[in-house]
Amino acid sequence: MTDQTLAAPRLSRRRLLILAGGAGLASVAAATAYVRRDRFEGAALTPPETLAAVEAGEILLIDIRRPGEWEETGIAPGARPLDMRRDDFVAALTDLAGGDTGRPIALICARGVRSDRMSARLAEAGFTSIIDVPEGMLGSSAGPGWLERGLPVVRP
């Protein structure tokens, strides 16, 4: 045997690119599956609908952003700020809802990503009337958002 027959076969540039492309597609598919695993499939409201429902006493609006975000932009009138990163988030939300996990509760964040995920998690946790505000305070692909629509805000 010669040294040449013992060497590992070389990959052509083309085969290497095909393998790398396949690995990249697999990564995108896995990331997409991970992101979509907790997508909320329930009710949604626009910011004007949310404001009207809060004013009518029909929903409890929870702003799940961070305290710095509340200070930066303000919060919707009637909204209750509750940082979603709290270890006791579900217990605190249950308290705000008066122990009623069937009470209509709308969640708002900056751009609808966190509210979507948290809505899905709360639905899985037994809350039966969760509503997402997918535009958020700053707007998203769902629409311009609370602030761009010129809706009122208050300082927390």
KELOLO-767788 format. One record per residue: x, y, z of N, C-alpha, C in turn. Coordinates in steps of 0.02 Angstrom, whole numbers, plus 32768, in hexadecimal, padded with zeros to 4 digits. Layout:
! residues N
<<X, Y, Z>, <X, Y, Z>, <X, Y, Z>> ...
! end
This chain:
! residues 156
<<8029, 7FC5, 8000>, <8000, 8000, 8000>, <802B, 803E, 8000>> <<8013, 806F, 7FDD>, <8037, 80AE, 7FDC>, <8017, 80DE, 800C>> <<803B, 8114, 801B>, <801F, 8147, 8047>, <7FDF, 8165, 802A>> <<7FDB, 8166, 7FE9>, <7FA1, 8184, 7FC8>, <7F61, 815B, 7FD4>> <<7F65, 8119, 7FD8>, <7F2A, 80F0, 7FE3>, <7F11, 80F3, 802B>> <<7F3C, 8106, 805A>, <7F28, 810B, 80A0>, <7F0B, 814F, 80B1>> <<7F15, 8180, 8089>, <7EFD, 81C3, 8097>, <7EB1, 81C6, 8091>> <<7E92, 81F0, 80B9>, <7E49, 81F9, 80B5>, <7E37, 8219, 8073>> <<7DFD, 8205, 8057>, <7DE9, 8223, 8018>, <7DDD, 826D, 8020>> <<7DEF, 8294, 7FEF>, <7DE5, 82DC, 7FF1>, <7DA0, 82ED, 7FD8>> <<7D82, 831D, 7FF9>, <7D41, 8336, 7FE2>, <7D4C, 836C, 7FAE>> <<7D26, 8368, 7F7A>, <7D2A, 839D, 7F48>, <7D09, 83DC, 7F66>> <<7D1A, 8414, 7F4B>, <7CFE, 8453, 7F61>, <7CB1, 8451, 7F5B>> <<7C9A, 8435, 7F25>, <7C52, 8431, 7F19>, <7C2F, 8406, 7F4E>> <<7C4B, 83CC, 7F5C>, <7C2E, 839F, 7F8E>, <7C2F, 83C0, 7FD3>> <<7C65, 83E2, 7FE3>, <7C6A, 8405, 8023>, <7C34, 843B, 8029>> <<7C28, 8462, 7FF4>, <7BF5, 8495, 7FF5>, <7BAF, 8476, 7FFD>> <<7BA3, 843E, 7FDC>, <7B63, 841D, 7FE3>, <7B58, 8405, 802A>> <<7B8B, 83E8, 8048>, <7B85, 83D1, 808E>, <7B7A, 840B, 80BD>> <<7B9E, 8442, 80B3>, <7B96, 847C, 80DE>, <7B51, 849A, 80D6>> <<7B38, 849D, 8098>, <7AF5, 84B8, 808C>, <7AC0, 848D, 80AE>> <<7AC8, 844B, 80AA>, <7A99, 841E, 80CB>, <7A99, 8427, 8116>> <<7AD4, 8430, 8132>, <7AD8, 843B, 817A>, <7AB8, 847D, 818D>> <<7AC1, 84B0, 8164>, <7AA2, 84F1, 8170>, <7A57, 84ED, 816E>> <<7A3B, 84C9, 813D>, <79F3, 84C1, 8138>, <79D7, 849B, 8174>> <<79FB, 8468, 818A>, <79E6, 8443, 81C5>, <79E5, 846F, 8202>> <<7A16, 849C, 8208>, <7A18, 84CA, 8241>, <79DD, 84FA, 823F>> <<79CD, 8514, 8205>, <7994, 8542, 81FE>, <7953, 851E, 8210>> <<794B, 84E0, 81F8>, <790F, 84B9, 8207>, <7908, 84AD, 8251>> <<7940, 849C, 8272>, <793E, 8490, 82BA>, <792D, 84D0, 82E0>> <<794B, 8508, 82CC>, <793D, 8547, 82ED>, <78F5, 855C, 82E4>> <<78DA, 8552, 82A8>, <7894, 8563, 829B>, <7866, 8539, 82C6>> <<7874, 84F9, 82CB>, <784C, 84CD, 82F4>, <784F, 84E2, 833D>> <<788A, 84F8, 8355>, <7891, 850D, 839A>, <7869, 854D, 83A6>> <<786E, 857E, 837A>, <784C, 85BD, 8382>, <7800, 85B3, 837F>> <<77E8, 8588, 8354>, <77A0, 857E, 834C>, <7782, 854E, 837E>> <<77AB, 852F, 83A8>, <7790, 84FD, 83D5>, <7760, 851B, 8408>> <<7766, 855A, 8417>, <7739, 8577, 8448>, <7715, 85B4, 842B>> <<7700, 85AE, 83ED>, <76D9, 85E3, 83CE>, <7692, 85E2, 83E9>> <<7676, 861C, 83F4>, <7633, 8623, 840F>, <7601, 8620, 83D5>> <<75CE, 85F8, 83DD>, <759C, 85EF, 83A9>, <7558, 860B, 83BE>> <<7557, 8635, 83F2>, <7517, 864E, 840D>, <7504, 8693, 83F4>> <<74DD, 86B5, 841C>, <74C1, 86F6, 840A>, <74F7, 872D, 8409>> <<74EA, 875F, 83DF>, <7517, 8799, 83D9>, <74ED, 87D8, 83D2>> <<7509, 880F, 83EA>, <74E9, 8850, 83E4>, <751B, 8883, 83C9>> <<7502, 88B4, 83A4>, <752B, 88ED, 8391>, <7531, 891C, 83CD>> <<7561, 8949, 83CD>, <7565, 8979, 8404>, <7524, 89A1, 840F>> <<7503, 89BC, 83DA>, <74C5, 89E0, 83E8>, <748E, 89B3, 8407>> <<7489, 8975, 83F0>, <7459, 8947, 840D>, <746A, 8938, 8456>> <<74AB, 8932, 8464>, <74C2, 8925, 84A8>, <74B0, 895F, 84D5>> <<74BE, 899C, 84C0>, <74AE, 89D7, 84E8>, <7463, 89DA, 84F6>> <<743A, 89CE, 84C4>, <73F1, 89D0, 84CE>, <73DB, 899A, 8500>> <<73F8, 895E, 84FB>, <73E6, 8928, 8528>, <73FC, 8936, 8570>> <<7437, 8955, 8578>, <744E, 8968, 85BB>, <741F, 899D, 85D8>> <<740F, 89D0, 85B0>, <73E4, 8A05, 85C8>, <739E, 89EB, 85DB>> <<7387, 89B8, 85B7>, <7345, 899B, 85C5>, <7347, 8968, 85FF>> <<7384, 895B, 8618>, <738B, 892B, 864F>, <7383, 88E2, 8638>> <<738D, 88D6, 85F8>, <7383, 8892, 85DD>, <73C1, 8866, 85E2>> <<73FC, 8885, 85E8>, <743A, 885E, 85EB>, <7468, 887C, 861F>> <<7495, 8852, 8636>, <74CE, 8867, 865F>, <750A, 886A, 8630>> <<7528, 88A4, 8628>, <7561, 88AC, 85FC>, <75A1, 88A9, 8625>> <<75CE, 887C, 8611>, <760E, 8873, 8634>, <7647, 8885, 8604>> <<766F, 88B5, 8618>, <76AB, 88C8, 85F2>, <76E5, 889F, 860E>> <<76FD, 886F, 85E6>, <772E, 883E, 85FE>, <7777, 8853, 85F0>> <<7781, 8891, 85DB>, <77C5, 88A8, 85CC>, <77ED, 88B2, 860C>> <<782B, 88C8, 8603>, <7858, 88D6, 863B>, <784B, 891C, 8656>> <<785B, 8928, 8696>, <7851, 896B, 86B4>, <7870, 89A4, 868C>> <<78AB, 899A, 8670>, <78CB, 89CF, 8648>, <78A2, 89E0, 860B>> <<7881, 89AF, 85EE>, <7857, 89BC, 85B4>, <7819, 89E3, 85C8>> <<77FC, 89D3, 8602>, <77C2, 89F9, 8619>, <77D4, 8A42, 8623>> <<780F, 8A4D, 8641>, <7825, 8A91, 864E>, <7834, 8AB7, 860D>> <<784F, 8A94, 85DC>, <7861, 8AB3, 859D>, <7824, 8ACA, 8575>> <<77F1, 8AA0, 8570>, <77B8, 8AB0, 8545>, <7778, 8ABE, 856A>> <<7774, 8AAD, 85AA>, <7735, 8AAF, 85CD>, <770F, 8A6F, 85C0>> <<76D6, 8A68, 85E0>, <76AC, 8A2D, 85D7>, <7666, 8A44, 85C4>> <<763F, 8A16, 85AB>, <75FA, 8A25, 8598>, <75D1, 8A36, 85D7>> <<75A3, 8A66, 85D2>, <7578, 8A75, 860C>, <7552, 8A36, 8621>> <<7552, 8A28, 8661>, <752F, 89EE, 867A>, <7558, 89AE, 8679>> <<7591, 89B0, 8658>, <75BC, 8974, 8655>, <75DE, 8969, 8698>> <<75EA, 892C, 86A8>, <760F, 891B, 86E4>, <7654, 8902, 86CE>> <<7689, 8924, 86E2>, <76CD, 890D, 86D0>, <76DF, 88CF, 86FA>> <<76F5, 889B, 86D7>, <770A, 885D, 86F8>, <7742, 883F, 86CE>> <<777F, 8847, 86E4>, <77BA, 882F, 86C1>, <77B7, 87E3, 86B8>> <<77B6, 87CC, 867A>, <77AF, 8785, 866C>, <77EB, 875C, 8685>> <<7822, 877C, 8696>, <785E, 8758, 86AE>, <7859, 8744, 86F7>> <<7826, 875C, 8719>, <781E, 874C, 8760>, <7816, 8700, 8769>> <<7837, 86E5, 879B>, <7830, 869E, 87AA>, <77E9, 868C, 87BC>> <<77C6, 86BB, 87DB>, <7781, 86AE, 87F1>, <774D, 86CD, 87C2>> <<775F, 86D3, 8782>, <7732, 86F5, 8752>, <76EC, 86D8, 8752>> <<76E5, 8696, 874D>, <76A3, 8678, 8749>, <767C, 8684, 878A>> <<769C, 867E, 87C2>, <767A, 868B, 8802>, <7665, 86D4, 8808>> <<7692, 8702, 87F3>, <7682, 8749, 87F6>, <7648, 875A, 87C6>> <<7648, 873C, 878C>, <7612, 8748, 875C>, <75D0, 872C, 8777>> <<75D3, 86F2, 8796>, <7597, 86D5, 87B4>, <757C, 8703, 87EA>> <<75A8, 8721, 8812>, <7592, 8751, 8845>, <7571, 878E, 8824>> <<7590, 87A9, 87F0>, <7573, 87E3, 87CE>, <752F, 87D3, 87B0>> <<7525, 8795, 879C>, <74E5, 877F, 877F>, <74B3, 876B, 87B5>> <<74C4, 8777, 87F4>, <7497, 8765, 882B>, <748E, 871A, 8832>> <<74C0, 86F3, 881D>, <74BC, 86AB, 8821>, <7494, 868B, 87E9>> <<747A, 86B3, 87BB>, <744F, 869B, 8785>, <7477, 868F, 8746>> <<748B, 8650, 8739>, <74B2, 8640, 86FD>, <7487, 8641, 86BD>> <<7447, 864C, 86C4>, <741A, 8653, 868B>, <740C, 869B, 8679>> <<7427, 86CA, 86A0>, <741D, 8711, 8693>, <7440, 8725, 8652>> <<7421, 874D, 8627>, <7443, 8763, 85EA>, <7480, 878E, 85FB>> <<74BA, 8777, 85E6>, <74F9, 8799, 85F4>, <751D, 87A4, 85B2>> <<752D, 87E3, 85A3>, <7553, 87F3, 8566>, <759B, 8802, 857A>> <<75C9, 87EA, 8551>, <7610, 87F5, 855D>, <762D, 8821, 8526>> <<7655, 8852, 853B>, <7676, 887E, 850B>, <76C0, 8883, 851E>> <<76EA, 8886, 84EA>, <7732, 8890, 84F4>, <7748, 88C5, 84C3>> <<7786, 88C5, 84AF>, <779F, 88F9, 8481>, <7789, 88ED, 8439>> <<7794, 88B0, 841F>, <7787, 88A2, 83D8>, <775F, 8862, 83CC>> <<7741, 8847, 8400>, <7716, 880D, 83F8>, <7737, 87C9, 83FD>> <<7778, 87C6, 8401>, <779A, 8786, 8404>, <7792, 8767, 8449>> <<77A1, 878D, 847C>, <779D, 8772, 84C0>, <7754, 8764, 84D4>> <<7726, 8791, 84C0>, <76E0, 8785, 84D2>, <76C5, 8746, 84B0>> <<76DB, 8739, 8472>, <76C7, 86FD, 844F>, <76DE, 86BF, 8475>> <<771D, 86BD, 8487>, <7738, 8683, 84AA>, <771A, 867B, 84EF>> <<7713, 86B2, 8514>, <76F7, 86AD, 8557>, <76AD, 869B, 8554>> <<7689, 86B2, 8522>, <7642, 869F, 851A>, <763D, 8654, 8512>> <<7668, 8637, 84E8>, <7667, 85EF, 84DD>, <7677, 85CA, 851F>> <<76A7, 85E2, 8544>, <76BA, 85C1, 8582>, <7683, 85C6, 85B6>> <<7662, 85FF, 85BA>, <762C, 8606, 85EA>, <75F0, 85DB, 85D8>> <<75E2, 85D5, 8598>, <75AD, 85A8, 8582>, <75BD, 8561, 8597>> <<75FC, 854C, 858F>, <7611, 8509, 85A4>, <760D, 8502, 85F0>> <<7614, 8539, 8614>, <7613, 8537, 865E>, <75CC, 8539, 8679>> <<759A, 853C, 864E>, <7555, 8538, 8665>, <752D, 8578, 8662>> <<754B, 85AF, 864C>, <7524, 85ED, 8642>, <74FA, 85E3, 8603>> <<74BA, 85F0, 8607>, <748D, 85DE, 85D0>, <7476, 8618, 85A5>> <<7488, 8656, 85B7>, <7471, 868F, 8590>, <74AA, 86C1, 8586>> <<74E1, 86AA, 856A>, <751B, 86D4, 855C>, <7513, 86F4, 8517>> <<7525, 8733, 8513>, <7520, 8759, 84D5>, <7564, 8779, 84C8>> <<757D, 8774, 848B>, <75BD, 8792, 8478>, <75B0, 87D5, 8457>> <<75DD, 8804, 8462>, <75DD, 8844, 843E>, <761C, 8843, 8412>> <<7618, 8824, 83D7>, <7654, 8816, 83B0>, <7679, 8852, 8394>> <<7658, 888C, 838F>, <767C, 88C8, 8378>, <76AB, 88E2, 83AD>> <<769C, 88D5, 83EC>, <76C5, 88ED, 8423>, <76C3, 8939, 8429>> <<76EF, 8953, 8451>, <76F4, 899B, 845B>, <7718, 89BD, 8421>> <<7748, 899A, 8403>, <7773, 89B9, 83D0>, <7764, 89A5, 8389>> <<7734, 8978, 837E>, <7723, 8962, 833B>, <7747, 8923, 8327>> <<7728, 8900, 82F8>, <7744, 88C1, 82DF>, <7726, 88B5, 829A>> <<7731, 8879, 8280>, <7714, 8869, 823F>, <76C7, 8867, 8243>> <<76AC, 8863, 8280>, <7663, 8863, 8289>, <7645, 88A9, 8283>> <<766D, 88DD, 828A>, <7653, 8921, 8286>, <7682, 8954, 82A7>> <<766E, 8993, 82A7>, <769B, 89C9, 82BD>, <76A8, 89CD, 8308>> <<767F, 89AE, 8331>, <768B, 89AF, 8379>, <7668, 89E8, 839D>> <<7668, 89E2, 83DE>, <7645, 8A11, 840A>, <765E, 8A59, 8401>> <<769F, 8A62, 8404>, <76BB, 8AA6, 8402>, <76B1, 8AC7, 83BE>> <<76BE, 8AA3, 8388>, <76B7, 8ABF, 8345>, <766E, 8AD1, 8336>> <<7640, 8AAF, 8354>, <75FA, 8ABD, 834B>, <75E5, 8AFB, 8373>> <<7612, 8B14, 839C>, <7603, 8B51, 83C3>, <75D5, 8B44, 83FF>> <<75D3, 8B07, 8416>, <75A8, 8AF7, 8450>, <75C8, 8B11, 8490>> <<75A1, 8B1E, 84C2>, <75BC, 8B3C, 84FF>, <75E9, 8B0C, 8527>> <<7617, 8B29, 854B>, <7641, 8B03, 8579>, <7644, 8B28, 85BB>> <<7654, 8B03, 85EF>, <765E, 8B1F, 8631>, <76A2, 8B07, 864B>> <<76BE, 8B2B, 8679>, <76FE, 8B17, 8697>, <76EF, 8AE6, 86D0>> <<7715, 8AB0, 86D3>, <7708, 8A7E, 8708>, <771B, 8A99, 874C>> 
! end
